[in-house]
Amino acid sequence: MKSRSSSSSHEAAGRSSSSCAACKYLKRRCFPNCQFAPYFRSDEPKKFAKVHKVFGASNVSKILKEVGEDEREDTVNSLVYEAEVRLRDPIYGCIGAIVSLQRKMAELQHDLILARARLEANYQILDHHVTLPPPADPFFHVPDYAMMDPNFNHNLDQFTQFQFP
Amino acid sequence: MNSSTRCAACRHLRRRCPSDCIFSPYFPSNDSKRFRCIHKIYGASNVGKMLQELPMNRRTEAADSLCYEAYCRLKDPVYGCVGIITILWEQIHNVHCQLARIQAEIAAIRARSTQQNNYHQVEATPNFSPMSTTEQYYDISITNTNWFDLINLLDQ
């Protein structure tokens, strides 16, 4: 009797105070070896809710099982970020962010070309006969993927040809 | 409906493909890999819900972007397409630093020119239009130490 009451109180504790956000959301018991518990603390309910809405708990679980334990925190963070962006932009999600950043990069590359030309002109005009030092960093070549149509279109072949570094 | 007219989603899910199937316009039967990728990462039910919430004229783009993100996640299970975003932010930060250094050099040259009374020559330089952004010292304080700061930076 005594052990039964202690185990039932332990069960109640498992459901409420020590349940991770995932198990609370899914309304299930949070076991000590719950794979979500290290990454979805009970004080961050929205984090799991977003990931669940976009990916689903079982898919997140499968992804976490595929990666090494030391990579799971980064995996969860990237999934949460992707879910957050998708919920903010249900049409383009992270792709919208990528295209926007590529556009920004192309503008900055253009500015860099102008700035270097301006710098060279200043040196020449001063007639210092100074050979312009080579750039400290290699001059960026705009990657092919940045030349894609900034107006996102249906043709995603250009994305699939992207070579991961 | 016979099997040859089922969309890739319904074929994968082994079910009838109704005439108003939410998936069929975006997952044609001749490309089964596309739906398999998206189903593996998001699940058919989540994809269906996401598409349902959008106006019909935006669903193709949404399906395409979901497919690409799913593809990225399969290639890189840890970072997915967020890895690409991080790389782009780092590259942007590097270019900002380069621009700031060049601006500082130009300012130093102008200061020397003023001292040497050559400043008016620099000002009169023809054929150099102002930079596409207003001439200013670039803020190189863009650092990314927190995943979720990326979201705020995207709004800039």
Interface residues (C-beta under 8 A of the other chain):
Chain A: K53 V54 F55 G56 S58 N59 I63 E66 V67 E71 D74 T75 N77 S78 L79 V80 Y81 E82 E84 V85 R86 R88 P90 I91 Y92 G93 C94 I95 G96 A97 I98 S100 L101 Q102 K104 M105 E107 L108 Q109 H110 D111 L112 L114 A115 R116 A117 R118 L119 A121 N122 Y123 I125 L126 P135 A136 D137 F140 F152 H154 L156 F159 T160 F162 F164 P165
Chain B: K40 I41 Y42 G43 S45 N46 M50 E53 L54 R58 T60 E61 A62 D64 S65 L66 C67 Y68 E69 Y71 R73 K75 D76 P77 V78 Y79 G80 C81 V82 G83 I84 I85 I87 L88 W89 Q91 I92 N94 V95 H96 Q98 L99 R101 I102 Q103 E105 I106 I109 R110 R112 S113 Q116 N118 Q121 V122 T125 F128 S129 M131 S132 T133 W147 F148 L150 I151 L154
